[in-house]
Amino acid sequence: MIPDPAIPEAFAGPISDRLQHLVHEGPVPETDATVISAEAKGMRLSLVLDGDTETVANARFSAPAGAPEAAILDLLCAHAIGAPIREVIEHGLIFALQALRAPKAPSPVAGILTPRNAGACFKTPLRLVAAIRRETEARFGRHKDTNFFDRPYSDAWSKLDKIGKRDIVQPHIDGFKAANGISDGAFELVEIDQYDRLFLAFTDEIAAWDKPVLLMRLERWLREQTGERIELFTEVVKDANRIRRL
């Protein structure tokens, strides 16, 4: 297969996979709710608002068959549902970018990777989001405060005690270790606090300079596997036999 120049290598595999199971493609069902839409280059993005609020109740898109933009817009729509439209405008494409970047692939650019420098396949989604922004500001005005939106945990997760939450995440932590050739003793989940923050303790097996990248990769893995907004933090423990347990 000839590589598509519009798709950087870091996104090629995940975009191809996502194109096989698009979830949010198609027209918006008939509704009396407010729908904010934008079109560009034969593509369309539509956000259905929940009543008189700015929260997105549904999100749909259309794009040419097989277009890499379809994978990006599908993930943008997934992030949009249940979020304020402002969150979609400010962070939706960042979410899609992070979700579509292969974990071990080198960055396609030097410096900070953003939707604006991530490749040609992000250009039309950026135009659509910019048009959605203009329409939103025309309807609701421009926000002057800071966006503090943070997607909550699911009701099912919130009802679990610490042991129940550990039972959910521990198999995925074990799977991450196995997939990346990391020994069982390299790090361990030692606490889930009252704010649902997960704390890991590392042994000397993991070098200090490797921990930040490992934490980010594991956090992303856990969010993908559980569907929850898992947040990871680290505690330094040199003696693996003294790791605290739940």
VODRENDREN-442006 format. One record per residue: x, y, z of N, C-alpha, C in turn. Coordinates in pm, whole numbers, plus 50000, padded with zeros to 5 digits. Layout:
VODRENDREN-442006
    nc1    nc2    nc3   cac1   cac2   cac3    cc1    cc2    cc3
      X      Y      Z      X      Y      Z      X      Y      Z
...
END
This chain:
VODRENDREN-442006
    nc1    nc2    nc3   cac1   cac2   cac3    cc1    cc2    cc3
  50084  49880  50000  50000  50000  50000  50088  50124  50000
  50054  50220  49912  50130  50344  49904  50087  50436  50017
  50182  50486  50098  50146  50574  50209  50073  50699  50160
  49973  50744  50234  49900  50866  50202  49980  50983  50257
  50025  51076  50171  50106  51189  50220  50031  51279  50317
  49897  51270  50317  49819  51352  50409  49819  51298  50550
  49866  51173  50567  49862  51108  50697  50005  51082  50746
  50052  51151  50848  50184  51122  50903  50190  50978  50952
  50308  50920  50947  50325  50780  50986  50276  50753  51127
  50289  50851  51216  50249  50832  51355  50099  50807  51369
  50020  50846  51268  49874  50831  51276  49820  50726  51180
  49901  50676  51089  49851  50591  50981  49778  50467  51032
  49842  50392  51123  49779  50270  51173  49650  50296  51249
  49652  50383  51350  49529  50412  51425  49417  50469  51340
  49450  50554  51241  49345  50607  51153  49284  50495  51071
  49368  50409  51017  49317  50295  50940  49225  50207  51025
  49264  50182  51149  49181  50101  51238  49048  50168  51267
  49051  50298  51294  48928  50370  51328  48831  50373  51210
  48884  50383  51090  48799  50387  50972  48717  50259  50954
  48761  50152  51020  48689  50024  51008  48567  50018  51098
  48557  50106  51197  48442  50101  51289  48401  50242  51332
  48362  50323  51237  48314  50458  51267  48181  50450  51341
  48165  50533  51442  48048  50527  51530  47951  50642  51505
  48002  50759  51470  47920  50879  51469  47897  50935  51328
  47917  50853  51227  47898  50897  51089  47749  50893  51053
  47705  50994  50978  47568  50996  50932  47498  51125  50967
  47377  51144  50915  47304  51269  50940  47249  51275  51082
  47218  51395  51125  47154  51414  51255  47008  51372  51245
  46960  51289  51336  46817  51254  51335  46731  51379  51349
  46609  51374  51297  46519  51490  51309  46500  51527  51456
  46511  51655  51485  46503  51701  51623  46459  51846  51628
  46396  51883  51738  46360  52023  51760  46470  52097  51835
  46574  52024  51873  46684  52085  51949  46768  52174  51858
  46847  52259  51920  46939  52345  51846  47053  52261  51787
  47077  52277  51659  47185  52206  51592  47281  52309  51533
  47406  52298  51567  47509  52386  51512  47595  52303  51417
  47599  52345  51291  47667  52266  51188  47766  52351  51110
  47860  52282  51048  47957  52349  50961  47993  52255  50848
  48024  52311  50732  48062  52232  50615  48189  52290  50555
  48274  52200  50503  48397  52241  50434  48452  52123  50357
  48492  52145  50234  48559  52044  50152  48479  51913  50145
  48348  51923  50133  48266  51804  50121  48246  51728  50251
  48278  51792  50364  48262  51728  50495  48170  51815  50580
  48107  51751  50678  48011  51821  50762  48024  51774  50906
  48014  51868  50999  48014  51838  51142  47891  51903  51204
  47813  51825  51279  47691  51876  51341  47688  51841  51488
  47658  51940  51571  47648  51921  51715  47507  51958  51760
  47441  51864  51826  47305  51883  51875  47314  51921  52022
  47252  52034  52058  47261  52082  52196  47147  52027  52280
  47175  52014  52409  47078  51962  52505  46991  52077  52556
  46871  52087  52502  46779  52192  52545  46836  52330  52522
  46824  52415  52623  46874  52552  52612  47017  52565  52662
  47082  52455  52690  47218  52459  52741  47319  52456  52627
  47444  52467  52662  47553  52456  52563  47618  52319  52567
  47552  52224  52631  47604  52087  52637  47563  52010  52512
  47655  51934  52457  47629  51857  52335  47560  51725  52370
  47441  51706  52316  47365  51583  52341  47394  51477  52234
  47428  51521  52114  47458  51428  52006  47554  51496  51910
  47631  51418  51839  47727  51472  51743  47739  51377  51625
  47734  51432  51506  47741  51350  51384  47831  51420  51282
  47882  51342  51188  47965  51398  51083  47941  51323  50954
  47984  51383  50843  47988  51314  50714  48118  51349  50646
  48172  51253  50572  48299  51272  50501  48306  51169  50390
  48387  51193  50286  48400  51094  50179  48449  50960  50233
  48404  50855  50172  48440  50720  50215  48592  50702  50216
  48643  50653  50327  48786  50626  50339  48873  50746  50368
  48814  50863  50378  48894  50984  50406  48950  50977  50547
  49079  51007  50566  49135  51002  50701  49067  51098  50797
  49011  51206  50741  48939  51302  50825  48822  51238  50897
  48765  51131  50838  48651  51064  50901  48689  51008  51038
  48808  50951  51050  48854  50898  51178  48869  51010  51280
  48923  51124  51235  48942  51238  51325  48808  51292  51371
  48715  51310  51278  48584  51365  51313  48504  51267  51399
  48522  51138  51378  48451  51040  51459  48494  51050  51605
  48623  51065  51628  48672  51079  51765  48636  51215  51824
  48634  51318  51741  48589  51448  51787  48445  51440  51837
  48360  51370  51761  48220  51353  51801  48210  51273  51931
  48292  51172  51945  48290  51091  52067  48323  51177  52188
  48420  51266  52173  48458  51355  52283  48349  51459  52309
  48275  51496  52206  48178  51604  52218  48058  51568  52303
  48009  51445  52290  47884  51408  52356  47899  51416  52508
  47812  51495  52569  47815  51514  52713  47903  51628  52759
  47972  51692  52665  48062  51803  52700  48002  51936  52654
  48041  52046  52717  48000  52178  52665  48059  52199  52527
  47986  52269  52443  48036  52292  52308  48169  52365  52310
  48189  52446  52413  48317  52516  52428  48433  52417  52443
  48411  52310  52517  48514  52208  52534  48546  52142  52400
  48444  52119  52319  48464  52058  52188  48552  52148  52101
  48521  52276  52103  48596  52372  52022  48741  52382  52067
  48762  52384  52198  48897  52409  52250  48983  52284  52257
  48923  52168  52281  49004  52048  52307  48965  51925  52226
  48858  51933  52148  48812  51815  52075  48915  51756  51981
  48981  51841  51904  49080  51790  51809  49208  51746  51879
  49238  51805  51993  49353  51758  52071  49326  51616  52121
  49203  51592  52167  49165  51457  52208  49179  51360  52091
  49130  51398  51974  49139  51310  51857  49284  51283  51819
  49367  51386  51822  49508  51371  51790  49575  51272  51885
  49551  51287  52014  49614  51198  52112  49565  51055  52096
  49437  51039  52067  49380  50906  52054  49430  50835  51928
  49466  50911  51825  49506  50852  51697  49657  50840  51679
  49733  50886  51774  49879  50875  51762  49926  50740  51815
  49997  50666  51735  50050  50537  51777  50145  50558  51896
  50128  50481  52004  50204  50506  52128  50355  50511  52112
  50410  50424  52026  50555  50415  52013  50610  50491  51893
  50523  50558  51819  50568  50628  51698  50635  50759  51733
  50742  50794  51663  50805  50924  51687  50713  51037  51642
  50727  51153  51704  50645  51268  51668  50675  51311  51525
  50573  51347  51448  50598  51391  51310  50658  51531  51301
  50667  51601  51413  50725  51736  51412  50818  51752  51531
  50909  51848  51519  50993  51884  51633  50914  51978  51723
  50927  51961  51852  50854  52047  51943  50717  51990  51978
  50625  52079  52016  50493  52037  52062  50403  52003  51944
  50345  51885  51947  50254  51839  51842  50114  51891  51869
  50054  51958  51772  49919  52012  51785  49841  51978  51657
  49707  51992  51660  49631  51969  51536  49676  52059  51421
  49731  52175  51451  49772  52267  51345  49900  52224  51273
  49982  52143  51337  50105  52100  51270  50112  51948  51252
  50000  51879  51276  50001  51733  51277  49982  51670  51140
  49958  51750  51037  49945  51693  50904  49822  51745  50830
  49821  51723  50699  49714  51776  50614  49577  51719  50650
  49573  51600  50707  49444  51538  50739  49370  51613  50850
  49437  51701  50920  49370  51779  51025  49320  51915  50975
  49354  51952  50851  49320  52086  50804  49170  52109  50794
  49098  52019  50733  48954  52039  50720  48883  52028  50854
  48916  51930  50940  48856  51933  51074  48880  52064  51148
  48998  52124  51131  49025  52253  51194  48932  52362  51138
  48907  52358  51007  48816  52456  50947  48674  52437  50999
  48633  52312  51014  48499  52286  51065  48483  52336  51209
  48583  52309  51291  48577  52353  51430  48579  52506  51438
  48656  52570  51352  48660  52717  51351  48523  52774  51314
  48455  52709  51219  48322  52754  51179  48221  52731  51291
  48233  52618  51361  48147  52591  51476  48168  52697  51584
  48294  52735  51605  48325  52839  51703  48253  52970  51667
  48263  53011  51541  48200  53137  51499  48049  53132  51521
  47986  53022  51485  47842  53008  51501  47804  53007  51649
  47884  52940  51731  47856  52934  51874  47866  53072  51938
  47970  53147  51903  47988  53280  51959  47877  53374  51912
  47826  53353  51791  47715  53436  51743  47588  53408  51822
  47571  53285  51867  47451  53247  51941  47462  53278  52089
  47575  53247  52148  47589  53253  52294  47684  53361  52344
  47756  53425  52254  47856  53521  52295  47990  53453  52321
  48093  53533  52338  48228  53480  52359  48254  53462  52508
  48304  53344  52544  48337  53318  52684  48464  53393  52722
  48461  53457  52838  48578  53533  52884  48645  53467  53005
  48581  53363  53059  48639  53294  53174  48722  53176  53126
  48774  53099  53221  48858  52983  53190  48773  52857  53181
  48806  52770  53088  48735  52644  53071  48789  52543  53171
  48708  52506  53270  48749  52410  53371  48680  52275  53354
  48625  52251  53237  48551  52126  53217  48641  52005  53238
  48592  51910  53314  48663  51785  53338  48559  51674  53338
  48564  51588  53241  48461  51486  53228  48458  51399  53353
  48342  51383  53414  48334  51306  53539  48349  51157  53515
  48378  51086  53624  48377  50940  53617  48234  50892  53595
  48220  50772  53543  48087  50715  53521  48020  50685  53656
  47888  50672  53654  47815  50637  53776  47859  50500  53827
  47883  50408  53732  47924  50273  53772  48056  50276  53848
  48151  50356  53801  48281  50368  53869  48264  50434  54005
  48186  50540  54010  48170  50617  54134  48108  50535  54246
  48029  50434  54211  47962  50353  54312  48053  50244  54370
  48169  50222  54308  48260  50117  54354  48344  50166  54472
  48383  50074  54559  48481  50107  54662  48621  50092  54602
  48723  50116  54684  48860  50112  54633  48897  49975  54576
  48852  49870  54641  48884  49736  54594  48819  49710  54459
  48694  49755  54444  48626  49737  54317  48694  49812  54204
  48741  49933  54233  48811  50012  54131  48945  49947  54096
  49012  49895  54198  49138  49827  54171  49115  49703  54085
  49007  49632  54110  48977  49512  54032  48954  49545  53885
  48908  49667  53858  48887  49708  53719  49019  49742  53651
  49104  49821  53719  49224  49872  53652  49342  49775  53655
  49349  49689  53758  49467  49603  53771  49491  49512  53651
  49387  49446  53597  49413  49363  53477  49467  49443  53360
  49425  49568  53347  49474  49651  53236  49618  49695  53262
  49654  49719  53388  49792  49749  53421  49880  49629  53388
  49833  49510  53425  49908  49387  53394  49922  49369  53243
  49815  49399  53170  49821  49388  53024  49919  49485  52963
  49926  49605  53018  50023  49705  52970  50165  49656  52992
  50191  49600  53110  50324  49549  53138  50362  49439  53039
  50269  49347  53017  50297  49235  52927  50322  49283  52784
  50242  49380  52739  50254  49430  52603  50383  49507  52580
  50441  49560  52689  50560  49644  52675  50685  49580  52735
  50678  49451  52770  50795  49381  52822  50844  49433  52954
  50751  49479  53039  50786  49532  53171  50757  49427  53276
  50851  49403  53366  50833  49298  53466  50726  49336  53567
  50670  49235  53633  50565  49259  53732  50613  49347  53847
  50741  49336  53881  50793  49410  53995  50841  49550  53966
  50829  49597  53841  50881  49729  53804  50804  49842  53870
  50673  49827  53879  50590  49926  53949  50460  49859  53990
  50390  49925  54082  50267  49867  54133  50170  49975  54176
  50043  49948  54157  49938  50037  54207  49932  50025  54358
  49952  50138  54428  49958  50132  54573  49844  50205  54643
  49775  50293  54573  49667  50366  54639  49571  50424  54536
  49444  50427  54572  49342  50505  54502  49281  50596  54608
  49304  50726  54595  49262  50815  54704  49117  50858  54690
  49073  50948  54779  48933  50990  54782  48892  51068  54658
  48990  51118  54583  48961  51190  54459  48975  51101  54337
  48988  50971  54360  49003  50871  54253  49134  50886  54176
  49234  50945  54238  49368  50950  54177  49440  50819  54206
  49504  50764  54104  49576  50638  54118  49724  50667  54138
  49782  50611  54244  49923  50630  54274  50000  50501  54247
  50111  50516  54175  50198  50403  54144  50330  50419  54217
  50386  50309  54263  50519  50309  54322  50613  50234  54229
  50726  50295  54198  50825  50238  54107  50946  50187  54185
  51003  50078  54138  51131  50034  54191  51242  50090  54101
  51365  50060  54137  51478  50113  54060  51489  50050  53921
  51406  49954  53892  51408  49890  53760  51373  49991  53650
  51290  50089  53684  51253  50193  53588  51337  50318  53616
  51416  50359  53518  51500  50477  53535  51414  50602  53554
  51466  50696  53633  51390  50817  53665  51346  50892  53540
  51432  50897  53438  51401  50974  53317  51298  50903  53229
  51273  50774  53255  51173  50700  53177  51033  50707  53238
  51024  50749  53364  50894  50745  53433  50789  50838  53374
  50821  50964  53342  50716  51053  53289  50650  51000  53162
  50730  50952  53068  50675  50900  52943  50594  50773  52970
  50646  50688  53058  50576  50564  53092  50441  50595  53157
  50438  50692  53246  50313  50731  53312  50211  50782  53210
  50254  50864  53118  50162  50917  53017  50107  50806  52929
  50193  50713  52889  50148  50603  52805  50052  50512  52880
  50083  50484  53006  49995  50398  53085  49862  50467  53113
  49864  50597  53141  49740  50670  53166  49651  50666  53042
  49712  50687  52927  49635  50681  52803  49579  50541  52782
  49659  50442  52809  49615  50302  52794  49495  50273  52884
  49503  50315  53008  49396  50288  53104  49268  50364  53066
  49282  50484  53016  49163  50559  52973  49096  50491  52855
  49178  50442  52762  49121  50373  52645  49053  50243  52685
  49114  50169  52776  49063  50037  52814  48940  50046  52904
  48935  50147  52990  48827  50155  53088  48717  50254  53050
  48751  50351  52965  48656  50455  52933  48643  50559  53043
  48727  50551  53146  48724  50646  53257  48841  50743  53245
  48829  50860  53308  48933  50962  53298  49041  50937  53404
  49107  50825  53393  49208  50785  53490  49321  50888  53498
  49363  50922  53621  49477  51011  53642  49580  50937  53726
  49704  50936  53680  49812  50863  53748  49911  50958  53813
  49959  50917  53930  50063  50989  54001  50165  50886  54051
  50280  50933  54089  50386  50840  54127  50436  50865  54268
  50476  50757  54334  50545  50762  54462  50677  50689  54445
  50782  50738  54507  50914  50677  54494  50933  50573  54603
  50956  50449  54563  50982  50340  54657  51096  50257  54601
  51204  50245  54676  51320  50171  54628  51312  50023  54661
  51249  49990  54772  51240  49851  54814  51105  49796  54773
  51105  49706  54675  50979  49653  54623  50900  49581  54731
  50965  49530  54836  50894  49458  54941  50820  49550  55036
  50842  49681  55024  50778  49775  55117  50668  49856  55050
  50628  49816  54932  50522  49888  54863  50391  49870  54939
  50326  49982  54967  50197  49977  55033  50092  49921  54939
  49996  49851  54993  49890  49795  54913  49756  49845  54965
  49656  49834  54878  49523  49878  54916  49468  49787  55027
END
